[in-house]
Amino acid sequence: MIAAIQRLIQQEAKLVLPAAQLTPRANLYALGLSSFDAIRLLVALERTFKVELPRETLKRETMATIDAIATAIRAARPTPAALRRAA
């Protein structure tokens, strides 16, 4: 998941470092992530991981690090039990 997030950051954001050099806890905003970049990245993440991030997660902290993004994506994925109930 980390490599996929890094790839999307590279495509959607203009940071001072290549995304491949980012550590999972690097502050993306400190490295140049703008609000516009964050929105573009959010849309790309939802499309790539086939999730919809809940409204309450749409805040600066969610997009601040690769770790935070991965946590939000994992939380947005349906659990196996939820998938069985929906079927």
N, CA, C and O atoms as CSV, one atom per row, in Angstrom:
chain,resi,resn,atom,element,x,y,z
A,1,MET,N,N,0.819,-1.189,0.000
A,1,MET,CA,C,0.000,0.000,0.000
A,1,MET,C,C,0.871,1.264,0.000
A,1,MET,O,O,0.537,2.246,-0.662
A,2,ILE,N,N,1.981,1.239,0.739
A,2,ILE,CA,C,2.845,2.417,0.836
A,2,ILE,C,C,3.376,2.811,-0.535
A,2,ILE,O,O,3.386,3.991,-0.884
A,3,ALA,N,N,3.818,1.830,-1.311
A,3,ALA,CA,C,4.358,2.127,-2.646
A,3,ALA,C,C,3.287,2.733,-3.549
A,3,ALA,O,O,3.576,3.649,-4.320
A,4,ALA,N,N,2.063,2.237,-3.464
A,4,ALA,CA,C,0.969,2.792,-4.275
A,4,ALA,C,C,0.665,4.233,-3.867
A,4,ALA,O,O,0.418,5.085,-4.720
A,5,ILE,N,N,0.683,4.500,-2.568
A,5,ILE,CA,C,0.445,5.870,-2.088
A,5,ILE,C,C,1.577,6.784,-2.562
A,5,ILE,O,O,1.323,7.907,-2.999
A,6,GLN,N,N,2.812,6.315,-2.479
A,6,GLN,CA,C,3.943,7.113,-2.957
A,6,GLN,C,C,3.803,7.426,-4.441
A,6,GLN,O,O,4.076,8.546,-4.872
A,7,ARG,N,N,3.381,6.442,-5.218
A,7,ARG,CA,C,3.205,6.649,-6.664
A,7,ARG,C,C,2.158,7.733,-6.917
A,7,ARG,O,O,2.349,8.602,-7.768
A,8,LEU,N,N,1.054,7.679,-6.176
A,8,LEU,CA,C,-0.004,8.679,-6.342
A,8,LEU,C,C,0.466,10.061,-5.895
A,8,LEU,O,O,0.120,11.065,-6.519
A,9,ILE,N,N,1.238,10.119,-4.837
A,9,ILE,CA,C,1.791,11.407,-4.399
A,9,ILE,C,C,2.669,11.979,-5.505
A,9,ILE,O,O,2.592,13.169,-5.810
A,10,GLN,N,N,3.497,11.142,-6.099
A,10,GLN,CA,C,4.375,11.598,-7.183
A,10,GLN,C,C,3.562,12.152,-8.353
A,10,GLN,O,O,3.945,13.155,-8.955
A,11,GLN,N,N,2.442,11.503,-8.675
A,11,GLN,CA,C,1.618,11.924,-9.801
A,11,GLN,C,C,0.799,13.180,-9.509
A,11,GLN,O,O,0.621,14.025,-10.386
A,12,GLU,N,N,0.305,13.301,-8.286
A,12,GLU,CA,C,-0.688,14.334,-7.988
A,12,GLU,C,C,-0.171,15.546,-7.212
A,12,GLU,O,O,-0.862,16.563,-7.145
A,13,ALA,N,N,1.016,15.466,-6.630
A,13,ALA,CA,C,1.498,16.559,-5.778
A,13,ALA,C,C,2.860,17.047,-6.254
A,13,ALA,O,O,3.630,16.310,-6.869
A,14,LYS,N,N,3.123,18.274,-5.959
A,14,LYS,CA,C,4.410,18.888,-6.297
A,14,LYS,C,C,5.177,19.108,-4.989
A,14,LYS,O,O,5.025,20.139,-4.334
A,15,LEU,N,N,5.991,18.134,-4.627
A,15,LEU,CA,C,6.760,18.211,-3.382
A,15,LEU,C,C,8.227,18.499,-3.678
A,15,LEU,O,O,8.675,18.364,-4.817
A,16,VAL,N,N,8.968,18.894,-2.651
A,16,VAL,CA,C,10.386,19.214,-2.830
A,16,VAL,C,C,11.259,17.966,-2.970
A,16,VAL,O,O,12.409,18.060,-3.398
A,17,LEU,N,N,10.721,16.804,-2.612
A,17,LEU,CA,C,11.433,15.525,-2.738
A,17,LEU,C,C,10.641,14.581,-3.625
A,17,LEU,O,O,9.413,14.661,-3.665
A,18,PRO,N,N,11.320,13.685,-4.339
A,18,PRO,CA,C,10.590,12.633,-5.044
A,18,PRO,C,C,9.845,11.760,-4.026
A,18,PRO,O,O,10.359,11.499,-2.938
A,19,ALA,N,N,8.670,11.322,-4.369
A,19,ALA,CA,C,7.839,10.546,-3.438
A,19,ALA,C,C,8.532,9.265,-2.984
A,19,ALA,O,O,8.305,8.815,-1.861
A,20,ALA,N,N,9.358,8.679,-3.816
A,20,ALA,CA,C,10.065,7.441,-3.445
A,20,ALA,C,C,11.019,7.664,-2.276
A,20,ALA,O,O,11.383,6.706,-1.595
A,21,GLN,N,N,11.428,8.892,-2.033
A,21,GLN,CA,C,12.345,9.200,-0.934
A,21,GLN,C,C,11.625,9.543,0.369
A,21,GLN,O,O,12.271,9.739,1.398
A,22,LEU,N,N,10.308,9.617,0.334
A,22,LEU,CA,C,9.544,9.994,1.519
A,22,LEU,C,C,9.462,8.839,2.507
A,22,LEU,O,O,9.253,7.689,2.121
A,23,THR,N,N,9.626,9.157,3.764
A,23,THR,CA,C,9.393,8.153,4.797
A,23,THR,C,C,7.900,8.156,5.113
A,23,THR,O,O,7.221,9.147,4.843
A,24,PRO,N,N,7.380,7.082,5.673
A,24,PRO,CA,C,5.945,7.034,5.970
A,24,PRO,C,C,5.464,8.128,6.924
A,24,PRO,O,O,4.278,8.455,6.938
A,25,ARG,N,N,6.369,8.692,7.717
A,25,ARG,CA,C,5.960,9.725,8.683
A,25,ARG,C,C,6.396,11.132,8.287
A,25,ARG,O,O,6.251,12.068,9.073
A,26,ALA,N,N,6.927,11.289,7.080
A,26,ALA,CA,C,7.331,12.620,6.618
A,26,ALA,C,C,6.098,13.513,6.497
A,26,ALA,O,O,5.058,13.077,6.003
A,27,ASN,N,N,6.214,14.758,6.947
A,27,ASN,CA,C,5.101,15.702,6.889
A,27,ASN,C,C,4.980,16.224,5.457
A,27,ASN,O,O,5.814,17.004,4.998
A,28,LEU,N,N,3.945,15.792,4.768
A,28,LEU,CA,C,3.758,16.160,3.366
A,28,LEU,C,C,3.518,17.653,3.197
A,28,LEU,O,O,3.952,18.241,2.206
A,29,TYR,N,N,2.842,18.265,4.138
A,29,TYR,CA,C,2.606,19.711,4.047
A,29,TYR,C,C,3.915,20.490,4.195
A,29,TYR,O,O,4.121,21.491,3.510
A,30,ALA,N,N,4.786,20.042,5.072
A,30,ALA,CA,C,6.078,20.702,5.236
A,30,ALA,C,C,6.944,20.549,3.987
A,30,ALA,O,O,7.838,21.358,3.739
A,31,LEU,N,N,6.673,19.507,3.207
A,31,LEU,CA,C,7.427,19.261,1.977
A,31,LEU,C,C,6.769,19.879,0.744
A,31,LEU,O,O,7.211,19.649,-0.381
A,32,GLY,N,N,5.703,20.670,0.961
A,32,GLY,CA,C,5.120,21.413,-0.147
A,32,GLY,C,C,3.732,21.005,-0.593
A,32,GLY,O,O,3.227,21.562,-1.568
A,33,LEU,N,N,3.087,20.052,0.079
A,33,LEU,CA,C,1.737,19.657,-0.310
A,33,LEU,C,C,0.789,20.834,-0.101
A,33,LEU,O,O,0.682,21.366,1.004
A,34,SER,N,N,0.106,21.231,-1.161
A,34,SER,CA,C,-0.861,22.328,-1.068
A,34,SER,C,C,-2.261,21.750,-0.869
A,34,SER,O,O,-2.471,20.547,-1.026
A,35,SER,N,N,-3.194,22.593,-0.532
A,35,SER,CA,C,-4.584,22.148,-0.380
A,35,SER,C,C,-5.103,21.583,-1.697
A,35,SER,O,O,-5.810,20.575,-1.710
A,36,PHE,N,N,-4.755,22.229,-2.792
A,36,PHE,CA,C,-5.181,21.740,-4.108
A,36,PHE,C,C,-4.586,20.361,-4.393
A,36,PHE,O,O,-5.282,19.463,-4.867
A,37,ASP,N,N,-3.289,20.198,-4.099
A,37,ASP,CA,C,-2.649,18.886,-4.273
A,37,ASP,C,C,-3.335,17.828,-3.411
A,37,ASP,O,O,-3.535,16.698,-3.856
A,38,ALA,N,N,-3.695,18.193,-2.181
A,38,ALA,CA,C,-4.336,17.246,-1.258
A,38,ALA,C,C,-5.674,16.766,-1.817
A,38,ALA,O,O,-6.003,15.586,-1.700
A,39,ILE,N,N,-6.441,17.662,-2.417
A,39,ILE,CA,C,-7.729,17.275,-3.011
A,39,ILE,C,C,-7.503,16.339,-4.198
A,39,ILE,O,O,-8.178,15.318,-4.327
A,40,ARG,N,N,-6.563,16.688,-5.053
A,40,ARG,CA,C,-6.255,15.821,-6.206
A,40,ARG,C,C,-5.796,14.446,-5.738
A,40,ARG,O,O,-6.193,13.425,-6.299
A,41,LEU,N,N,-4.962,14.430,-4.714
A,41,LEU,CA,C,-4.466,13.173,-4.155
A,41,LEU,C,C,-5.602,12.362,-3.548
A,41,LEU,O,O,-5.669,11.147,-3.733
A,42,LEU,N,N,-6.482,13.020,-2.835
A,42,LEU,CA,C,-7.632,12.349,-2.230
A,42,LEU,C,C,-8.487,11.647,-3.289
A,42,LEU,O,O,-8.865,10.488,-3.115
A,43,VAL,N,N,-8.784,12.335,-4.366
A,43,VAL,CA,C,-9.593,11.750,-5.443
A,43,VAL,C,C,-8.860,10.553,-6.057
A,43,VAL,O,O,-9.476,9.522,-6.328
A,44,ALA,N,N,-7.566,10.685,-6.273
A,44,ALA,CA,C,-6.783,9.582,-6.842
A,44,ALA,C,C,-6.735,8.385,-5.888
A,44,ALA,O,O,-6.809,7.237,-6.324
A,45,LEU,N,N,-6.612,8.654,-4.601
A,45,LEU,CA,C,-6.603,7.571,-3.608
A,45,LEU,C,C,-7.932,6.828,-3.599
A,45,LEU,O,O,-7.955,5.597,-3.601
A,46,GLU,N,N,-9.025,7.556,-3.588
A,46,GLU,CA,C,-10.349,6.915,-3.577
A,46,GLU,C,C,-10.549,6.068,-4.835
A,46,GLU,O,O,-11.079,4.959,-4.766
A,47,ARG,N,N,-10.129,6.589,-5.963
A,47,ARG,CA,C,-10.281,5.853,-7.227
A,47,ARG,C,C,-9.396,4.605,-7.230
A,47,ARG,O,O,-9.854,3.527,-7.607
A,48,THR,N,N,-8.164,4.737,-6.825
A,48,THR,CA,C,-7.208,3.631,-6.859
A,48,THR,C,C,-7.570,2.529,-5.873
A,48,THR,O,O,-7.525,1.347,-6.212
A,49,PHE,N,N,-7.929,2.915,-4.656
A,49,PHE,CA,C,-8.213,1.931,-3.606
A,49,PHE,C,C,-9.693,1.570,-3.507
A,49,PHE,O,O,-10.093,0.777,-2.654
A,50,LYS,N,N,-10.504,2.165,-4.392
A,50,LYS,CA,C,-11.949,1.869,-4.447
A,50,LYS,C,C,-12.612,2.027,-3.074
A,50,LYS,O,O,-13.322,1.142,-2.596
A,51,VAL,N,N,-12.355,3.181,-2.462
A,51,VAL,CA,C,-12.953,3.523,-1.177
A,51,VAL,C,C,-13.513,4.936,-1.271
A,51,VAL,O,O,-13.158,5.704,-2.165
A,52,GLU,N,N,-14.378,5.256,-0.347
A,52,GLU,CA,C,-14.831,6.629,-0.180
A,52,GLU,C,C,-14.511,7.017,1.255
A,52,GLU,O,O,-15.062,6.460,2.205
A,53,LEU,N,N,-13.625,7.967,1.391
A,53,LEU,CA,C,-13.240,8.385,2.730
A,53,LEU,C,C,-14.395,9.129,3.381
A,53,LEU,O,O,-14.943,10.058,2.788
A,54,PRO,N,N,-14.773,8.734,4.590
A,54,PRO,CA,C,-15.877,9.396,5.282
A,54,PRO,C,C,-15.591,10.884,5.488
A,54,PRO,O,O,-14.442,11.296,5.643
A,55,ARG,N,N,-16.630,11.655,5.488
A,55,ARG,CA,C,-16.511,13.099,5.617
A,55,ARG,C,C,-15.679,13.526,6.828
A,55,ARG,O,O,-14.899,14.475,6.752
A,56,GLU,N,N,-15.853,12.820,7.936
A,56,GLU,CA,C,-15.132,13.208,9.155
A,56,GLU,C,C,-13.622,13.003,9.048
A,56,GLU,O,O,-12.869,13.536,9.863
A,57,THR,N,N,-13.172,12.240,8.057
A,57,THR,CA,C,-11.727,12.053,7.886
A,57,THR,C,C,-11.128,13.096,6.946
A,57,THR,O,O,-9.909,13.147,6.778
A,58,LEU,N,N,-11.956,13.911,6.343
A,58,LEU,CA,C,-11.462,14.893,5.385
A,58,LEU,C,C,-10.932,16.121,6.115
A,58,LEU,O,O,-11.578,17.167,6.177
A,59,LYS,N,N,-9.750,15.957,6.656
A,59,LYS,CA,C,-9.095,17.039,7.374
A,59,LYS,C,C,-7.596,16.969,7.105
A,59,LYS,O,O,-7.086,15.970,6.598
A,60,ARG,N,N,-6.928,18.011,7.443
A,60,ARG,CA,C,-5.496,18.134,7.159
A,60,ARG,C,C,-4.687,16.964,7.720
A,60,ARG,O,O,-3.765,16.480,7.064
A,61,GLU,N,N,-5.019,16.512,8.911
A,61,GLU,CA,C,-4.257,15.437,9.550
A,61,GLU,C,C,-4.293,14.136,8.746
A,61,GLU,O,O,-3.330,13.370,8.766
A,62,THR,N,N,-5.386,13.887,8.046
A,62,THR,CA,C,-5.533,12.655,7.271
A,62,THR,C,C,-4.540,12.604,6.119
A,62,THR,O,O,-4.078,11.525,5.746
A,63,MET,N,N,-4.207,13.759,5.553
A,63,MET,CA,C,-3.318,13.811,4.394
A,63,MET,C,C,-1.901,14.241,4.772
A,63,MET,O,O,-1.081,14.478,3.885
A,64,ALA,N,N,-1.596,14.348,6.054
A,64,ALA,CA,C,-0.313,14.898,6.492
A,64,ALA,C,C,0.870,13.960,6.271
A,64,ALA,O,O,1.984,14.424,6.028
A,65,THR,N,N,0.646,12.651,6.353
A,65,THR,CA,C,1.739,11.687,6.182
A,65,THR,C,C,1.229,10.477,5.406
A,65,THR,O,O,0.023,10.259,5.289
A,66,ILE,N,N,2.151,9.710,4.887
A,66,ILE,CA,C,1.775,8.471,4.197
A,66,ILE,C,C,1.118,7.517,5.187
A,66,ILE,O,O,0.136,6.856,4.848
A,67,ASP,N,N,1.647,7.437,6.405
A,67,ASP,CA,C,1.033,6.580,7.430
A,67,ASP,C,C,-0.419,6.976,7.693
A,67,ASP,O,O,-1.289,6.110,7.785
A,68,ALA,N,N,-0.683,8.269,7.814
A,68,ALA,CA,C,-2.048,8.739,8.079
A,68,ALA,C,C,-2.975,8.412,6.913
A,68,ALA,O,O,-4.128,8.034,7.120
A,69,ILE,N,N,-2.477,8.555,5.699
A,69,ILE,CA,C,-3.276,8.223,4.514
A,69,ILE,C,C,-3.602,6.734,4.516
A,69,ILE,O,O,-4.751,6.353,4.290
A,70,ALA,N,N,-2.607,5.890,4.769
A,70,ALA,CA,C,-2.821,4.439,4.787
A,70,ALA,C,C,-3.825,4.042,5.863
A,70,ALA,O,O,-4.665,3.171,5.638
A,71,THR,N,N,-3.744,4.672,7.026
A,71,THR,CA,C,-4.690,4.392,8.107
A,71,THR,C,C,-6.110,4.747,7.687
A,71,THR,O,O,-7.044,3.989,7.952
A,72,ALA,N,N,-6.278,5.885,7.040
A,72,ALA,CA,C,-7.608,6.311,6.585
A,72,ALA,C,C,-8.164,5.359,5.533
A,72,ALA,O,O,-9.356,5.055,5.541
A,73,ILE,N,N,-7.323,4.895,4.643
A,73,ILE,CA,C,-7.773,3.958,3.604
A,73,ILE,C,C,-8.184,2.632,4.230
A,73,ILE,O,O,-9.226,2.076,3.884
A,74,ARG,N,N,-7.375,2.129,5.144
A,74,ARG,CA,C,-7.730,0.865,5.811
A,74,ARG,C,C,-9.049,1.012,6.567
A,74,ARG,O,O,-9.875,0.100,6.547
A,75,ALA,N,N,-9.252,2.131,7.223
A,75,ALA,CA,C,-10.495,2.352,7.978
A,75,ALA,C,C,-11.706,2.471,7.056
A,75,ALA,O,O,-12.819,2.129,7.456
A,76,ALA,N,N,-11.509,2.942,5.849
A,76,ALA,CA,C,-12.628,3.132,4.916
A,76,ALA,C,C,-13.011,1.844,4.187
A,76,ALA,O,O,-14.095,1.752,3.612
A,77,ARG,N,N,-12.132,0.862,4.211
A,77,ARG,CA,C,-12.440,-0.397,3.527
A,77,ARG,C,C,-13.476,-1.179,4.324
A,77,ARG,O,O,-13.401,-1.244,5.551
A,78,PRO,N,N,-14.436,-1.770,3.633
A,78,PRO,CA,C,-15.427,-2.570,4.349
A,78,PRO,C,C,-14.798,-3.830,4.931
A,78,PRO,O,O,-13.892,-4.417,4.338
A,79,THR,N,N,-15.282,-4.231,6.080
A,79,THR,CA,C,-14.802,-5.459,6.710
A,79,THR,C,C,-15.441,-6.658,6.014
A,79,THR,O,O,-16.471,-6.503,5.358
A,80,PRO,N,N,-14.856,-7.847,6.141
A,80,PRO,CA,C,-15.478,-9.037,5.539
A,80,PRO,C,C,-16.908,-9.244,6.041
A,80,PRO,O,O,-17.775,-9.656,5.270
A,81,ALA,N,N,-17.163,-8.972,7.294
A,81,ALA,CA,C,-18.529,-9.151,7.829
A,81,ALA,C,C,-19.496,-8.180,7.163
A,81,ALA,O,O,-20.626,-8.551,6.845
A,82,ALA,N,N,-19.064,-6.951,6.951
A,82,ALA,CA,C,-19.928,-5.970,6.284
A,82,ALA,C,C,-20.206,-6.377,4.840
A,82,ALA,O,O,-21.308,-6.171,4.333
A,83,LEU,N,N,-19.206,-6.953,4.185
A,83,LEU,CA,C,-19.420,-7.414,2.809
A,83,LEU,C,C,-20.424,-8.563,2.764
A,83,LEU,O,O,-21.246,-8.638,1.850
A,84,ARG,N,N,-20.358,-9.454,3.745
A,84,ARG,CA,C,-21.316,-10.574,3.786
A,84,ARG,C,C,-22.728,-10.057,4.030
A,84,ARG,O,O,-23.681,-10.545,3.421
A,85,ARG,N,N,-22.872,-9.066,4.921
A,85,ARG,CA,C,-24.213,-8.511,5.198
A,85,ARG,C,C,-24.789,-7.818,3.985
A,85,ARG,O,O,-26.001,-7.847,3.774
A,86,ALA,N,N,-23.938,-7.193,3.179
A,86,ALA,CA,C,-24.398,-6.446,2.007
A,86,ALA,C,C,-24.812,-7.378,0.873
A,86,ALA,O,O,-25.576,-6.986,-0.009
A,87,ALA,N,N,-24.315,-8.592,0.897
A,87,ALA,CA,C,-24.608,-9.540,-0.200
A,87,ALA,C,C,-25.995,-10.124,-0.133
A,87,ALA,O,O,-26.368,-10.928,-0.986
